[in-house]
Amino acid sequence: MKKVSFVIPCYRSEHTLAGVVAEIEEKMKTMTEYTHEIILINDCSPDNTLEVIRKLCAENTRIKGISFARNFGQHAALMAGLRQSDGDYVVCLDDDGQTPADEVDKLLAQLEEGFDAVYAKYEHKHHSAFRNLGSKVNELMTRIMLEKPAELYVSSYFAVRRFVVEDMIRYENSYPYVIGLVLRTTKNITNVVVEHRDRREGTSGYTLSKLFGLWFNGFTAFSVKPLRIATAVGGCSAALGFLYGLYTIIKRLVNPAVPMGFSSTMAAIVFFGGMIMVMLGLIGEYIGRIYISMNNSPQYVIRERINVEEHD
């Protein structure tokens, strides 16, 4: 009998988490060919999410709880849950009820068909306009920087095989990006269409700064394309500067009366100076992340474990 591990990062979900867990339990009662466990990771939520996790763990020994010492983000929480899981299949989903836990059979069926990873795809998303914009930017970034197939839709609701998880958890650097870890492990990935529900309450925990941080994690931790793009842009800028200088000299030789423009000179200085600063900032971002990783900065710090042995 195969085992399914459900990994759920939790943040501001004191009123929705119990419903998600109950939905998983009800669905798994009908799927008798599987056993299961549920791993809840409290990402230092400021509400009573931790108390809800404690209560759920006390009522059901199949539920395990982990609580972080501070907020490390959704992807760090996923990594903690993946390391705790031991199922043949691992399913990751949200804590707000928008991802339909009762359709997990669709994801597992595709794993049984031979795929290594399965992402839920939504025909009609019920996110805010800001969140939808963030998803589109993330889609473009993963396609360009991480070479994600154009036809593949990635979301926070996905299932993977055990060997994929084992490769993912080998990554111990400070900036985990789960999508990048899946894509570097396998290309045998597919989508299944599921319903996307309305948010039961509250708003998304992703702010603009968090989204930018997530995108930086993706393309600086798993791709050197930004550096190559910077090199290409620098080369083009240098070529344009050379051609403009040549044009200025020729214009002066042809017509000595033509005044040399101060404004155009300043515009060129500002443009190329700005490009240089952008390139230096990008290089500095890479160097800074290397420095932090060399200092063994942790992905997360666990304050409390519930129904989890310390040595696990």
Backbone as numpy.savetxt, mean C-alpha at the origin, in Angstrom:
# Nx Ny Nz CAx CAy CAz Cx Cy Cz
-7.60 -30.82 5.48 -8.44 -29.63 5.48 -7.56 -28.38 5.48
-7.82 -27.47 4.56 -7.01 -26.27 4.44 -7.48 -25.20 5.42
-6.52 -24.36 5.79 -6.81 -23.29 6.76 -6.72 -21.93 6.09
-7.66 -21.06 6.44 -7.70 -19.70 5.93 -7.43 -18.74 7.08
-6.47 -17.86 6.89 -6.18 -16.83 7.89 -6.71 -15.49 7.37
-7.55 -14.85 8.17 -8.08 -13.53 7.84 -7.26 -12.48 8.59
-6.70 -11.53 7.87 -5.88 -10.47 8.47 -6.62 -9.14 8.29
-6.90 -8.46 9.41 -7.69 -7.23 9.36 -6.97 -6.12 10.13
-6.38 -5.13 9.45 -5.86 -3.95 10.15 -7.03 -3.14 10.71
-6.88 -2.64 11.92 -8.00 -1.97 12.59 -7.61 -0.55 13.01
-8.44 0.41 12.62 -8.23 1.80 13.02 -9.58 2.52 13.00
-9.95 3.05 14.15 -11.25 3.73 14.31 -12.41 2.83 13.87
-12.44 1.61 14.35 -13.47 0.67 13.90 -14.20 0.02 15.08
-14.36 0.74 16.16 -15.01 0.16 17.34 -16.46 -0.22 17.06
-17.12 0.46 16.12 -18.53 0.19 15.85 -18.75 -0.73 14.65
-17.72 -1.04 13.90 -17.88 -1.86 12.70 -17.16 -3.20 12.77
-16.15 -3.29 13.62 -15.29 -4.47 13.61 -16.04 -5.74 13.99
-16.89 -5.65 15.02 -17.63 -6.84 15.46 -18.51 -7.37 14.34
-19.11 -6.47 13.54 -19.94 -6.91 12.43 -19.14 -7.63 11.36
-17.94 -7.14 11.08 -17.07 -7.79 10.08 -16.69 -9.19 10.54
-16.30 -9.32 11.82 -15.92 -10.63 12.36 -17.11 -11.59 12.34
-18.30 -11.10 12.72 -19.49 -11.95 12.71 -19.81 -12.42 11.30
-19.61 -11.55 10.30 -19.86 -11.93 8.91 -18.90 -13.01 8.46
-17.65 -12.91 8.87 -16.67 -13.95 8.53 -17.08 -15.28 9.16
-17.44 -15.23 10.43 -17.82 -16.46 11.13 -19.03 -17.12 10.47
-20.03 -16.34 10.10 -21.22 -16.90 9.47 -20.88 -17.52 8.12
-20.03 -16.86 7.35 -19.67 -17.38 6.04 -18.87 -18.67 6.16
-17.92 -18.71 7.10 -17.07 -19.89 7.22 -17.83 -21.11 7.74
-18.97 -20.89 8.40 -19.81 -22.02 8.82 -20.34 -22.78 7.61
-20.52 -22.09 6.50 -21.03 -22.73 5.28 -19.92 -23.34 4.44
-18.68 -23.02 4.76 -17.54 -23.52 3.99 -16.79 -24.54 4.85
-17.39 -25.69 4.98 -16.90 -26.70 5.92 -15.59 -27.34 5.47
-15.17 -27.08 4.24 -13.90 -27.66 3.77 -12.69 -26.88 4.28
-12.94 -25.77 4.98 -11.86 -24.95 5.52 -12.00 -24.77 7.03
-10.84 -24.66 7.69 -10.80 -24.10 9.03 -10.29 -22.67 8.90
-10.39 -21.89 9.97 -9.98 -20.50 9.81 -9.52 -19.90 11.13
-8.83 -18.78 11.02 -8.46 -17.93 12.14 -8.62 -16.48 11.71
-8.78 -15.59 12.67 -8.93 -14.17 12.39 -7.89 -13.41 13.20
-7.11 -12.59 12.53 -6.04 -11.82 13.19 -6.38 -10.35 13.06
-6.57 -9.69 14.21 -6.95 -8.29 14.26 -5.76 -7.47 14.75
-5.38 -6.46 14.01 -4.21 -5.65 14.37 -4.67 -4.22 14.65
-4.58 -3.82 15.90 -4.94 -2.46 16.30 -3.77 -1.53 16.03
-3.96 -0.61 15.07 -2.89 0.32 14.69 -2.95 1.56 15.58
-2.90 1.33 16.89 -2.93 2.40 17.89 -4.13 3.33 17.65
-5.30 2.74 17.49 -6.51 3.51 17.24 -6.87 4.36 18.46
-7.28 5.61 18.26 -7.58 6.48 19.40 -8.93 6.22 20.05
-9.79 5.38 19.45 -11.08 5.09 20.05 -11.00 3.78 20.84
-12.11 3.08 21.01 -12.15 1.86 21.82 -11.98 0.59 20.99
-11.30 0.70 19.86 -11.09 -0.47 19.01 -10.37 -1.59 19.76
-9.37 -1.25 20.56 -8.62 -2.27 21.29 -9.52 -3.02 22.26
-10.43 -2.34 22.93 -11.35 -3.00 23.84 -12.27 -3.97 23.10
-12.68 -3.58 21.90 -13.50 -4.47 21.08 -12.71 -5.72 20.71
-11.45 -5.54 20.35 -10.60 -6.68 20.00 -10.43 -7.61 21.20
-10.20 -7.04 22.35 -10.07 -7.86 23.57 -11.33 -8.68 23.82
-12.47 -8.05 23.64 -13.74 -8.74 23.88 -13.94 -9.87 22.87
-13.65 -9.60 21.60 -13.80 -10.63 20.58 -12.85 -11.80 20.82
-11.63 -11.51 21.23 -10.66 -12.57 21.51 -11.09 -13.41 22.72
-11.69 -12.77 23.70 -12.15 -13.51 24.88 -13.31 -14.44 24.55
-14.10 -14.06 23.56 -15.27 -14.86 23.19 -14.93 -15.99 22.22
-13.81 -15.86 21.51 -13.50 -16.83 20.46 -11.99 -17.02 20.39
-11.51 -18.21 20.67 -10.06 -18.46 20.68 -9.47 -18.49 19.27
-10.33 -18.55 18.25 -9.81 -18.49 16.88 -9.39 -17.08 16.50
-9.78 -16.12 17.31 -9.45 -14.72 17.03 -8.21 -14.33 17.81
-7.25 -13.74 17.12 -6.01 -13.28 17.75 -5.92 -11.76 17.61
-5.36 -11.13 18.63 -5.25 -9.68 18.61 -3.81 -9.21 18.78
-3.46 -8.16 18.08 -2.15 -7.51 18.21 -2.41 -6.01 18.31
-1.73 -5.35 19.22 -1.88 -3.92 19.38 -0.53 -3.24 19.27
-0.44 -2.23 18.41 0.81 -1.50 18.21 1.02 -0.45 19.30
2.27 -0.11 19.52 2.62 0.92 20.51 2.32 2.32 19.98
2.34 2.49 18.68 1.95 3.76 18.05 1.43 3.45 16.66
0.95 4.47 15.98 0.39 4.29 14.65 1.50 4.10 13.62
1.52 2.93 12.98 2.53 2.61 11.97 1.94 2.53 10.57
0.64 2.57 10.43 0.03 2.54 9.11 -0.52 1.17 8.73
-1.40 1.19 7.73 -2.10 -0.02 7.31 -1.16 -1.12 6.83
-0.13 -0.76 6.08 0.72 -1.79 5.49 1.62 -2.44 6.55
2.04 -1.68 7.55 2.78 -2.28 8.66 1.88 -3.23 9.44
0.61 -2.84 9.61 -0.34 -3.72 10.30 -0.55 -5.01 9.51
-0.63 -4.89 8.20 -0.77 -6.09 7.38 0.43 -7.01 7.54
1.63 -6.43 7.56 2.83 -7.24 7.72 2.84 -7.98 9.05
2.39 -7.31 10.13 2.32 -7.96 11.43 1.33 -9.12 11.40
0.19 -8.92 10.75 -0.79 -9.99 10.64 -0.30 -11.14 9.79
0.39 -10.83 8.70 0.92 -11.89 7.84 1.93 -12.75 8.59
2.76 -12.11 9.40 3.76 -12.87 10.17 3.10 -13.77 11.22
1.96 -13.36 11.72 1.26 -14.16 12.72 0.45 -15.29 12.09
0.08 -15.15 10.84 -0.79 -16.12 10.19 -0.06 -17.43 9.91
-0.84 -18.50 9.85 -0.27 -19.81 9.48 -1.18 -20.58 8.54
-2.15 -19.89 7.94 -3.08 -20.55 7.04 -2.47 -20.90 5.70
-3.07 -21.88 5.03 -2.67 -22.21 3.66 -2.99 -21.06 2.72
-4.10 -20.38 2.99 -4.48 -19.17 2.28 -4.61 -18.04 3.28
-4.24 -16.83 2.86 -4.37 -15.66 3.73 -5.23 -14.63 3.00
-6.27 -14.14 3.67 -7.19 -13.16 3.11 -7.06 -11.87 3.91
-6.80 -10.76 3.23 -6.70 -9.45 3.88 -7.90 -8.61 3.47
-8.52 -7.95 4.43 -9.69 -7.13 4.16 -9.76 -5.98 5.15
-10.70 -5.05 4.89 -10.82 -3.86 5.72 -11.71 -4.11 6.94
-11.63 -3.17 7.87 -12.37 -3.28 9.13 -13.66 -2.48 9.13
-13.99 -1.81 8.03 -15.14 -0.91 8.02 -16.39 -1.51 7.40
-16.31 -2.77 6.95 -17.47 -3.43 6.37 -17.70 -3.14 4.91
-16.88 -2.30 4.29 -17.06 -2.00 2.86 -16.63 -3.17 1.98
-15.66 -3.94 2.44 -15.23 -5.12 1.69 -16.07 -6.31 2.14
-16.80 -6.96 1.23 -17.78 -8.00 1.61 -17.11 -9.32 2.02
-17.04 -9.56 3.33 -16.43 -10.79 3.82 -17.23 -12.02 3.38
-18.53 -11.85 3.13 -19.34 -13.01 2.75 -19.12 -13.43 1.29
-18.26 -12.72 0.57 -17.91 -13.12 -0.79 -16.49 -13.66 -0.88
-15.94 -14.06 0.27 -14.58 -14.58 0.29 -14.46 -15.87 -0.52
-15.56 -16.59 -0.67 -15.53 -17.83 -1.45 -15.11 -17.59 -2.89
-15.43 -16.40 -3.44 -15.02 -16.08 -4.80 -13.51 -15.97 -4.92
-12.88 -15.38 -3.90 -11.42 -15.25 -3.91 -10.76 -16.62 -3.73
-11.28 -17.39 -2.78 -10.68 -18.70 -2.50 -10.84 -19.64 -3.70
-11.95 -19.51 -4.42 -12.17 -20.37 -5.59 -11.10 -20.15 -6.64
-10.67 -18.89 -6.81 -9.62 -18.60 -7.79 -8.27 -19.13 -7.34
-8.01 -19.11 -6.04 -6.78 -19.73 -5.53 -6.81 -21.23 -5.79
-7.97 -21.84 -5.59 -8.10 -23.27 -5.85 -7.91 -23.59 -7.33
-8.22 -22.62 -8.19 -8.05 -22.81 -9.63 -6.57 -22.77 -10.04
-5.70 -22.28 -9.13 -4.27 -22.28 -9.43 -3.60 -20.93 -9.40
-4.36 -19.86 -9.19 -3.74 -18.54 -9.10 -3.03 -18.37 -7.76
-1.97 -17.56 -7.76 -1.21 -17.33 -6.54 -1.77 -16.19 -5.70
-2.42 -15.24 -6.34 -3.01 -14.10 -5.64 -4.27 -13.68 -6.37
-5.24 -13.21 -5.60 -6.53 -12.78 -6.16 -6.91 -11.46 -5.51
-7.21 -10.46 -6.33 -7.66 -9.16 -5.82 -9.13 -8.97 -6.15
-9.87 -8.45 -5.17 -11.27 -8.10 -5.41 -11.34 -6.87 -6.30
-12.28 -6.89 -7.23 -12.49 -5.76 -8.13 -13.92 -5.27 -7.96
-14.07 -3.96 -7.89 -15.39 -3.37 -7.64 -15.90 -2.70 -8.92
-17.12 -3.08 -9.34 -17.71 -2.43 -10.50 -18.20 -1.03 -10.14
-18.70 -0.88 -8.91 -19.20 0.42 -8.45 -18.62 0.68 -7.07
-17.66 1.60 -7.01 -17.02 1.91 -5.73 -17.82 2.95 -4.98
-17.85 2.80 -3.65 -18.61 3.70 -2.79 -17.67 4.52 -1.91
-16.54 4.91 -2.47 -15.60 5.78 -1.77 -15.95 7.23 -2.05
-15.35 8.12 -1.27 -15.47 9.55 -1.52 -14.68 9.91 -2.78
-14.95 11.12 -3.32 -14.24 11.56 -4.51 -12.74 11.65 -4.26
-12.36 12.10 -3.06 -10.95 12.21 -2.71 -10.29 10.83 -2.70
-10.95 9.85 -2.11 -10.39 8.51 -2.04 -10.31 7.87 -3.42
-11.32 8.12 -4.26 -11.29 7.58 -5.62 -10.13 8.18 -6.41
-9.88 9.49 -6.21 -8.74 10.13 -6.87 -7.43 9.49 -6.41
-7.32 9.25 -5.08 -6.13 8.59 -4.56 -5.93 7.21 -5.15
-7.03 6.48 -5.34 -6.95 5.14 -5.93 -6.46 5.19 -7.37
-6.92 6.20 -8.12 -6.49 6.33 -9.51 -5.01 6.67 -9.60
-4.56 7.56 -8.72 -3.12 7.90 -8.71 -2.30 6.67 -8.33
-2.78 5.92 -7.34 -2.08 4.71 -6.92 -2.03 3.69 -8.05
-3.13 3.58 -8.79 -3.18 2.67 -9.94 -2.14 3.06 -10.98
-2.05 4.36 -11.28 -1.08 4.83 -12.27 0.34 4.60 -11.78
0.58 4.87 -10.50 1.92 4.72 -9.94 2.39 3.26 -9.98
1.52 2.33 -9.58 1.90 0.93 -9.58 2.14 0.41 -11.00
1.39 0.95 -11.95 1.56 0.50 -13.33 2.89 0.98 -13.91
3.25 2.23 -13.61 4.48 2.80 -14.17 5.71 2.34 -13.40
5.66 2.43 -12.09 6.83 2.18 -11.27 7.05 0.71 -10.96
5.96 -0.03 -10.74 6.08 -1.43 -10.31 5.74 -2.43 -11.41
5.46 -1.91 -12.61 5.16 -2.76 -13.77 3.96 -3.67 -13.53
2.95 -3.11 -12.88 1.71 -3.84 -12.70 1.00 -3.97 -14.04
0.48 -5.15 -14.38 -0.27 -5.27 -15.64 -1.43 -4.29 -15.68
-1.65 -3.68 -16.83 -2.68 -2.64 -16.95 -4.07 -3.18 -16.64
-4.31 -4.46 -16.95 -5.64 -5.02 -16.75 -5.89 -5.47 -15.31
-4.85 -5.48 -14.49 -5.00 -5.95 -13.10 -5.44 -4.81 -12.20
-6.51 -5.03 -11.45 -7.01 -4.06 -10.48 -6.55 -4.51 -9.09
-5.94 -3.60 -8.34 -5.50 -3.94 -7.00 -6.34 -3.20 -5.97
-6.61 -3.85 -4.86 -7.44 -3.28 -3.81 -6.96 -3.81 -2.46
-7.61 -3.33 -1.40 -7.24 -3.77 -0.05 -7.85 -5.11 0.32
-8.68 -5.66 -0.55 -9.32 -6.95 -0.31 -8.69 -7.96 -1.26
-7.86 -8.85 -0.73 -7.16 -9.81 -1.58 -6.84 -11.07 -0.81
-6.51 -12.12 -1.55 -6.14 -13.41 -0.97 -4.89 -13.92 -1.66
-4.01 -14.57 -0.90 -2.75 -15.08 -1.45 -2.47 -16.46 -0.88
-1.64 -17.19 -1.60 -1.21 -18.50 -1.14 -0.11 -18.37 -0.08
0.16 -19.47 0.61 1.13 -19.46 1.70 2.53 -19.09 1.23
2.96 -19.60 0.09 4.33 -19.32 -0.34 4.52 -17.84 -0.65
3.45 -17.18 -1.09 3.53 -15.73 -1.34 3.73 -14.99 -0.01
3.00 -15.41 1.00 3.14 -14.80 2.33 4.55 -15.00 2.87
5.08 -16.20 2.72 6.42 -16.49 3.23 7.47 -15.60 2.58
7.29 -15.31 1.29 8.23 -14.41 0.63 8.02 -12.97 1.07
6.78 -12.58 1.27 6.48 -11.20 1.67 7.07 -10.87 3.04
6.97 -11.80 3.97 7.42 -11.49 5.34 8.94 -11.53 5.48
9.65 -11.93 4.41 11.11 -11.81 4.44 11.54 -10.36 4.39
10.64 -9.50 3.93 10.96 -8.07 3.82 10.90 -7.44 5.21
12.02 -6.94 5.69 12.09 -6.41 7.05 12.48 -4.94 7.10
12.55 -4.26 5.97 12.89 -2.84 5.96 11.75 -2.01 6.54
12.04 -0.74 6.75 11.14 0.12 7.51 9.90 0.57 6.76
9.88 0.42 5.44 8.80 0.97 4.65 8.13 -0.13 3.81
7.27 -0.93 4.43 6.61 -1.99 3.67 5.54 -1.44 2.74
5.40 -2.06 1.60 4.35 -1.72 0.64 3.84 -3.04 0.08
2.68 -3.45 0.55 2.20 -4.81 0.34 2.00 -5.12 -1.15
1.46 -4.17 -1.89 1.24 -4.41 -3.32 2.56 -4.71 -4.02
3.59 -3.93 -3.69 4.90 -4.17 -4.29 5.45 -5.54 -3.93
5.21 -5.98 -2.69 5.70 -7.28 -2.25 5.01 -8.41 -3.00
3.71 -8.27 -3.24 2.98 -9.29 -4.00 3.47 -9.32 -5.44
3.63 -8.15 -6.05 4.02 -8.10 -7.46 5.44 -8.59 -7.69
6.32 -8.44 -6.70 7.69 -8.93 -6.88 7.77 -10.44 -6.68
6.74 -11.02 -6.03 6.74 -12.46 -5.76 6.16 -13.26 -6.91
5.05 -12.77 -7.50 4.38 -13.54 -8.53 3.65 -12.62 -9.49
3.49 -13.10 -10.71 2.66 -12.42 -11.71 1.42 -13.24 -12.03
1.27 -14.36 -11.35 0.10 -15.23 -11.55 -1.04 -14.73 -10.67
-1.61 -13.58 -11.08 -2.59 -12.87 -10.28 -3.84 -12.63 -11.12
-5.00 -12.66 -10.48 -6.25 -12.41 -11.20 -7.17 -11.55 -10.35
-8.30 -11.17 -10.95 -9.33 -10.39 -10.27 -10.63 -11.17 -10.20
-11.44 -10.89 -9.18 -12.83 -11.34 -9.13 -13.69 -10.14 -8.76
-14.86 -10.07 -9.34 -15.76 -8.94 -9.10 -16.58 -9.22 -7.84
-16.56 -8.26 -6.92 -17.38 -8.34 -5.71 -18.09 -7.01 -5.51
-19.05 -7.00 -4.61 -19.78 -5.78 -4.29 -18.94 -4.88 -3.39
-19.02 -3.60 -3.60 -18.39 -2.63 -2.70 -19.50 -1.88 -1.98
-19.50 -1.97 -0.65 -20.61 -1.43 0.12 -20.37 0.02 0.54
-21.44 0.66 0.94 -21.33 1.99 1.54 -20.64 1.88 2.89
-19.90 2.92 3.25 -19.28 2.98 4.57 -20.38 3.08 5.63
-20.28 2.23 6.64 -21.32 2.22 7.67 -21.29 3.47 8.54
-20.09 3.94 8.81 -19.96 5.17 9.58 -18.55 5.71 9.44
-18.37 6.99 9.78 -17.05 7.59 9.77 -16.56 7.88 8.36
-15.29 8.25 8.27 -14.64 8.56 7.01 -13.34 7.78 6.91
-12.77 7.77 5.72 -11.51 7.05 5.51 -10.39 7.63 6.36
-9.53 6.75 6.86 -8.39 7.20 7.66 -7.24 7.72 6.83
-7.35 7.62 5.50 -6.27 8.09 4.63 -6.42 9.59 4.37
-5.44 10.35 4.84 -5.36 11.77 4.53 -4.44 11.95 3.33
-4.35 13.19 2.84 -3.48 13.45 1.69 -2.03 13.13 2.01
-1.58 13.48 3.22 -0.19 13.21 3.60 0.07 11.71 3.69
-0.91 10.95 4.20 -0.73 9.50 4.29 -0.69 8.87 2.90
-1.50 9.37 1.98 -1.49 8.84 0.63 -0.15 9.13 -0.06
0.37 10.34 0.13 1.68 10.65 -0.45 2.76 9.76 0.15
2.68 9.55 1.46 3.66 8.67 2.10 3.58 7.25 1.57
2.35 6.77 1.31 2.17 5.43 0.76 2.76 5.33 -0.63
2.53 6.35 -1.46 3.07 6.33 -2.82 4.60 6.37 -2.80
5.17 7.19 -1.91 6.62 7.23 -1.80 7.17 5.88 -1.39
6.49 5.21 -0.46 6.92 3.86 -0.07 6.99 2.94 -1.27
5.95 3.03 -2.10 5.88 2.13 -3.24 7.00 2.31 -4.22
7.23 3.57 -4.67 8.19 3.71 -5.76 9.63 3.93 -5.29
9.87 4.16 -4.00 11.26 4.24 -3.55 11.75 2.92 -2.97
10.83 2.08 -2.49 11.24 0.81 -1.90 11.35 -0.31 -2.92
10.62 -0.19 -4.06 10.57 -1.32 -4.98 10.91 -0.95 -6.42
11.41 0.26 -6.64 11.73 0.66 -8.01 12.81 1.72 -8.02
13.70 1.64 -9.02 14.69 2.70 -9.23 14.29 3.57 -10.42
13.08 3.38 -10.93 12.63 4.16 -12.07 12.60 5.66 -11.78
12.22 6.11 -10.55 12.28 7.55 -10.31 13.66 8.15 -10.53
14.71 7.40 -10.15 16.07 7.89 -10.39 16.39 7.93 -11.87
15.90 6.95 -12.60 16.13 6.95 -14.05 15.36 8.08 -14.72
14.14 8.33 -14.24 13.36 9.45 -14.76 14.07 10.76 -14.46
14.62 10.86 -13.24 15.36 12.08 -12.86 16.56 12.28 -13.77
17.26 11.19 -14.09 18.40 11.27 -14.99 17.97 11.74 -16.38
16.86 11.18 -16.86 16.36 11.55 -18.18 15.93 13.02 -18.21
15.21 13.45 -17.17 14.77 14.85 -17.12 15.97 15.78 -17.02
16.97 15.39 -16.22 18.18 16.20 -16.11 18.89 16.32 -17.44
18.98 15.21 -18.18 19.62 15.23 -19.49 18.87 16.12 -20.48
17.53 16.03 -20.46 16.72 16.87 -21.35 16.86 18.34 -20.99
16.88 18.63 -19.68 17.03 20.02 -19.24 18.38 20.57 -19.67
19.42 19.76 -19.53 20.76 20.20 -19.95 20.80 20.45 -21.45
20.14 19.58 -22.22 20.11 19.75 -23.67 19.36 21.02 -24.05
18.22 21.27 -23.37 17.45 22.48 -23.65 18.26 23.72 -23.30
18.98 23.67 -22.17 19.81 24.79 -21.77 20.91 25.06 -22.78
21.52 23.99 -23.30 22.58 24.14 -24.30 22.02 24.75 -25.58
20.85 24.24 -26.02 20.25 24.76 -27.25 19.83 26.21 -27.09
19.31 26.55 -25.90 18.92 27.94 -25.67 20.14 28.86 -25.67
21.22 28.40 -25.06 22.46 29.19 -25.08 22.99 29.37 -26.48
22.93 28.30 -27.29 23.37 28.38 -28.68 22.51 29.36 -29.48
21.20 29.28 -29.22 20.28 30.19 -29.89 20.58 31.65 -29.53
20.89 31.91 -28.28 21.19 33.27 -27.83 22.45 33.80 -28.50
23.48 32.96 -28.60 24.73 33.37 -29.24 24.52 33.69 -30.71
23.80 32.80 -31.41 23.55 33.00 -32.83 22.73 34.28 -33.06
21.71 34.47 -32.22 20.89 35.67 -32.34 21.72 36.93 -32.14
22.68 36.86 -31.21 23.54 38.03 -30.95 24.48 38.29 -32.12
24.98 37.23 -32.73 25.89 37.39 -33.86 25.17 37.91 -35.09
23.96 37.43 -35.30 23.18 37.87 -36.47 22.75 39.31 -36.33
22.33 39.70 -35.14 21.84 41.06 -34.92 22.42 41.58 -33.61
23.58 42.25 -33.67 24.22 42.74 -32.44 23.37 43.72 -31.65
22.37 44.31 -32.30 21.53 45.30 -31.61 20.49 44.65 -30.70
20.32 43.34 -30.82 19.31 42.67 -30.00 19.76 42.69 -28.53
18.93 43.25 -27.63 19.32 43.28 -26.22 19.23 41.89 -25.59
20.14 41.61 -24.69 20.13 40.32 -23.97 19.08 40.41 -22.86
18.13 39.49 -22.88 16.98 39.57 -21.97 17.29 39.09 -20.55
17.10 39.99 -19.59 17.30 39.63 -18.18 16.23 38.65 -17.71
14.99 38.89 -18.15 13.89 38.04 -17.69 14.04 36.60 -18.18
14.46 36.44 -19.44 14.63 35.08 -19.96 15.78 34.37 -19.25
16.82 35.13 -18.93 17.94 34.53 -18.19 17.51 34.06 -16.81
16.75 34.91 -16.13 16.27 34.53 -14.80 15.31 33.34 -14.87
14.46 33.33 -15.91 13.54 32.21 -16.07 14.30 30.90 -16.23
15.35 30.94 -17.04 16.17 29.73 -17.24 16.85 29.31 -15.95
17.37 30.28 -15.19 18.04 29.96 -13.92 17.07 29.33 -12.93
15.88 29.95 -12.83 14.89 29.42 -11.90 14.45 28.01 -12.31
14.23 27.81 -13.61 13.78 26.51 -14.09 14.81 25.42 -13.80
16.04 25.66 -14.23 17.05 24.63 -14.03 17.43 24.47 -12.57
17.40 25.59 -11.82 17.65 25.47 -10.38 16.59 24.64 -9.70
15.34 24.85 -10.09 14.25 24.06 -9.52 14.38 22.58 -9.86
14.74 22.28 -11.12 14.93 20.89 -11.52 16.04 20.24 -10.71
17.11 20.95 -10.48 18.23 20.40 -9.70 17.79 20.09 -8.28
17.01 21.00 -7.68 16.54 20.78 -6.31 15.60 19.58 -6.22
14.75 19.43 -7.23 13.86 18.26 -7.25 14.67 16.98 -7.31
15.67 16.93 -8.19 16.50 15.73 -8.33 17.27 15.44 -7.03
17.82 16.50 -6.43 18.54 16.30 -5.17 17.61 15.81 -4.07
16.38 16.35 -4.05 15.42 15.90 -3.05 15.06 14.43 -3.23
14.91 14.00 -4.48 14.60 12.60 -4.75 15.75 11.70 -4.33
16.97 12.09 -4.67 18.14 11.30 -4.26 18.24 11.27 -2.74
17.96 12.42 -2.10 17.99 12.48 -0.65 16.96 11.56 -0.02
15.78 11.43 -0.66 14.75 10.52 -0.14 15.26 9.08 -0.13
15.91 8.68 -1.21 16.48 7.33 -1.27 17.56 7.15 -0.20
18.45 8.11 -0.09 19.55 8.00 0.88 19.00 7.97 2.30
17.99 8.80 2.57 17.40 8.82 3.90 16.77 7.49 4.27
16.09 6.87 3.32 15.48 5.57 3.60 16.54 4.48 3.79
17.62 4.58 3.04 18.72 3.63 3.25 19.30 3.80 4.64
19.47 5.04 5.07 20.02 5.33 6.41 19.11 4.79 7.50
17.80 5.02 7.36 16.86 4.53 8.37 16.86 3.01 8.41
16.91 2.38 7.24 16.92 0.91 7.19 18.20 0.35 7.80
19.34 1.01 7.58 20.60 0.56 8.17 20.58 0.68 9.69
19.79 1.60 10.21 19.65 1.74 11.67 18.66 0.76 12.25
18.15 -0.16 11.41 17.22 -1.20 11.84 15.96 -0.61 12.48
15.46 0.47 11.90 14.19 1.03 12.37 13.09 0.00 12.12
12.28 -0.33 13.12 11.31 -1.43 12.98 10.12 -1.05 12.11
9.53 -2.05 11.46 8.29 -1.83 10.73 7.16 -1.47 11.69
7.19 -2.06 12.87 6.17 -1.82 13.87 6.69 -2.26 15.23
6.03 -1.80 16.30 6.36 -2.21 17.66 5.07 -2.70 18.31
5.07 -3.93 18.79 3.87 -4.53 19.38 3.85 -4.26 20.89
2.77 -3.65 21.35 2.60 -3.38 22.78 1.92 -4.55 23.49
0.96 -5.17 22.79 0.15 -6.19 23.46 -0.24 -7.28 22.47
-0.22 -8.52 22.93 -0.68 -9.66 22.16 -1.82 -10.34 22.91
-2.86 -10.72 22.18 -4.01 -11.36 22.79 -4.25 -12.68 22.06
-4.31 -13.77 22.81 -4.43 -15.12 22.25 -3.25 -15.46 21.34
-2.13 -14.80 21.58 -0.93 -15.04 20.78 0.22 -15.33 21.72
0.91 -16.43 21.46 2.09 -16.75 22.26 3.23 -15.83 21.88
4.03 -15.42 22.87 5.12 -14.47 22.64 6.11 -15.00 21.60
6.42 -16.28 21.65 7.42 -16.81 20.72 6.88 -16.96 19.31
5.54 -16.86 19.12 4.98 -16.96 17.78 5.32 -15.74 16.95
